[in-house]
């Protein structure tokens, strides 16, 4: 029983990892005042760029750099439409998603002639579970081994970057001049402008950080969980990440908790799809497939975000005077 439980928790943590990085990226954008519907597109672009460049060059470093470059470029494109041109932020975000979906498939088909899919990467070119030293000795310990081997030792580098990113984001937002300016740009951009700071520059820099986080999310899918890029492989995870961001009230730790919940639901969906559940019995396959999205609707319908959302989110900044 414990073995199955830890197996489920391990899979849930893997599923939560890309959601968390994407949600963290959205946190930067939205705390600065920019609605970020485009998390999905940036994840997809990064997932493709990382896998494609790694497959072509054989270099993981080049693949990571390409993923960050593509994701940040899409973030700049989003910023140009939403910040510089003051366009509708939801519409521009959806447009980025469509652009990423179409371009990744088209470019992939042109480069590799595999229906938009990239070639499978060798194990040495992927972010596989970390091979810890003394793993066998730790696994043999009475208590630690029961948790370490099935749960912690099966995670990739991205999972272990999560606490680092959590601490870093907390420090940036609350203890740095840039973080304070970023939060103020999402709450009272006129005050930021009156203080001699650039609201536009602050929001662009926030989108750059969003692009980096979304690159981590995309790479964790195409080069860790899988060995290649498949068209539309993000499968709505960007939207789930945005839901986690909203339900977590734009705070890193609660957002991570919601991502874990979504990861758990995704794991249960895959594990028990078509099988009988304890006590409940057999559940229709369609219901299991829809479970994460049903929860999304329930959470959004039930929650109250009053006072949590940045006051100026979604409002283009117009300088007066």
N, C-alpha and C positions, 0 to 999 in steps of 0.2 A: 504493500500500500504506500509506504513512504517513498519507494522507488518511483512509483507512478506519479505521486504528488510532485516530487522534485523534477521529474521529467516534464510535467505540465508547466511548472513554474519556470523552468529553464527555457522552454519554448515561448512562454509568455514574455520573458525578458528579451528574447531575441526579437519578437514581434513588436515590442514597445520601443526598441532602440531607434529605428528610423522615424517613428512617430515623434519621439522626444526631440530629436535634433531638428526636425522640421518645425515643431511647435516652438522650440527655443528661437529659431530664426524668426518666426512670426511674432514672437514676443518683442524682439528688437524693433521690428517695423511698426507694430501697432502701438507700442509704448511711445514711439516718436510721433504718432498721429497718422500713419499710413495703413489703411486696411489692406491686408495681404491675403487675397484669394489665390494668389499665384504660387503658393507653396508647392502645389502639385507639379506645376510646370518646371519650376527650378529643380525639384527633386529628379524629375524625369530627364531633364537636360544633363544634369550632373551624372546620373546613373549611366546614360548612354556615353557621354564623353569619357568617363573614367574607364569603362569596359572597352570602348573602341580604341582609344589611344594606347591603353596597355596591351591590347591584342596586336596592334600594329607595330609598336616599338619594343615590346617586351619589358618595358620599364614601368613599375608600379608608381614610382615617383612622378613620371611624366603623366600617368593616368590621373593621379590625384590632383596635380597642377591643372590639367585640362578640365577636370570636373569642377574645381573651384572657379576657374576662368569662365566657363560657360554659365555656371550658376550666377556669378556676380554680373556677367554681361546681361543676362536676363533681368537681374535686379535693376541694373542701370536703365534698361529699356522700360521697365515698369516705372521707375522713378521719373524718366523723361515724360511719360504719358501722364502720370498721376501728380507729380510734384511740379515739374517745370511748365507743362502745358495745362495743368489743373483740370485734367480730365476726370471722368467718373472713375473712382478707384476700383470699384467692383467690376465694371466693364473691362477696364484695362487689365485687371488681374485674370479674368476669364480669357481674354485674348491671349495673354502670355501662355496660359495652359494649352490653348488650341495650337499656338505656334510651336510650342515644345513637342506636343504630341505628333503634329504633322512632320516637323523637321527631323526628329529622331528617326522616324520610320523611313522617310524619304532618303536621308543621308545614309542610313544603315543599309538600305536596299542598294543604293548606288555603290557603296564601298565594298560590301561583302556578298551581295547577291544571295542572301539567306532570308528573304522575306522581312527584312528590317532587323533581324537578330544579328548580334555580333558573335564572332567565334568563341568557343569555350576557352576559358583561361586555364592555364596550368595551376596546380596547387600553389606553386611558388609565387604566382602572380596574384594571389587572392589573400584576403584577410581571414584566415581560418582561425578556429579556436586556439588560444594561446597554449603552447606546450610548456607548462610550468615545470621548473626543476623540482625534484623530489615529489612528483605527482603521486607515484605509487606508494610512497611512504605516508603521505598525507591521507591518501584514500583508505589506508589500512587502519587509521586511527578510529577509535570507537564512535565519537560524536562528530568531530570535525570532518572525518572522511565521508560520513553519510550525507553531509551538506556540500562539501567541496567538490567531490568528483562528479555527481550528476548535475549539479547546479552551476557552480562557479567555474569549473574547469572546462565547461562546454561553450564558453562565451568568447567572442572575438575581441579585438582591440577596442572596437567602438563602444562596447558595453562598459569597459573600464575607463573610457574617456568621459562617461556621463557624470560621475562625481566631480571630475576636474572642471567640466563645463559648468556644472551647477554652482560650484564655488566661484569660478571666474565671473559668471554672469552676475551673481550676487554682489561681488566686489565692484564690478564695473558700474552697475546701476546705482549702488548706494554709497560708494566710497570714492568715486572719481568725479572730476569736474565734467568730463564728457557725459558720464551717466546721468548726473543731475541735470545737465542741459538737455539730454535726450528725453528724460521724463517730463521736464518742463515744456518741451516742444509739443508733447502730446496732451498736456493739460492746459497750458496757457501760452501759446506761441507768441502772442503780442508782448508778453513780459520778457520772453527770451530776446525778441527783437529790440525791445527798449533797453535791454542790458548790453546791447552791442554784439550779440551772438547771431549767427546766421541760422535761421530755422531751416532753410532749404538745404544747406550743407549738412546740418545735423541729421536731417531725414535721409539724405543720400548715404551718409556714413552708416546709418542704422541699416539701410538696405544692403550695404556691402557686408555687414555682419550677418544679415539674413542669408545672403548668398553663400557665405562660408558654411553656415550651419546646414543649409539645405544640401550643399555638396556632401557633407558628412552623411546626411540621411540617404542620399542617392547612392553613394558608394557602399554604404552598409547593406544595400539591397543587391546591387549588380555585381559586387566584388567580394561579398562576404556570405550573405545568405544564398546567393546563386553564383554561377560561374560565368554568366554572360548577360547581356541586355536583351530583353524581349519587349517588343512594342507594348506600350501602355502598362508596363510591369508595376508601376506604382499603384495602380488599381484603386484610386480614390484615397490613398493614405494621406495625401496632402490636406484633403478636406477633413479627415478624421483628426489630423494634427491641429487644424484650426478650431475644431470643436473642443479638443482637449485644452487648447489655449484659452478659449472663452470660459469653459466650465471651471478651469483652474484659476480663473479671475486674474489672468495675466501675471501670475506669480510662479517662479520656476519650480519649487517643490510640489505644490498642488498640481501643476501641469504634468509633472512626471508621474504623479500618482494616477491621474486619469489615463495617461498613456499606458501604464501598467494594466489598468482595467481593460482597455481596448485590446492590449496584447493578450490578456487572459481570455477574453471572449473570442478572439481570432483563433487561439489555440484550441479552445473547446469546440469551436465550429469545425475545424479540420479534423480533430481527433474523434468526435462523436457523430460526425455527419453520416447519416444512414444507419447508425447504431442505436441501441436502446440506452437511455440514460438511467442511472440509479433512481428508484422511486417513481420518476416521471414516466419511464417507459420509452417507447419509440417516438421520435419527434420527426416531423416531415423535413426532408432535406432542404427544401426551399426556406423554411423557417430558420434553420441553422445558418444558411448562407446569408440571410438578411439580418442576423442577430446584432452584429456591430452597428449596422445602420439604424436598426430599430432603437437601440440604446441611444444613438446620437439624437434621434428625434425626441425621445423621451426626456433626455437631459436638457436639450434646448428649450423644450416646452415647459419643463418644470422649474428651471433655474431662474434666479432673479439676479441680474447683473447691475442693478442700480448702484451707482457709486463706485463700481469696480472698473468699468471701461474708461480709458482715457477720455477726458472731456472733449478734446479737439479731434478725436479719431474720425477719419473720413472727410474732414473739412480742409479743402485747399487753403494754404496760407496766402493771404493778400496783404502786402505791406501797405500801411496807411501813412500818408504824409511824405 
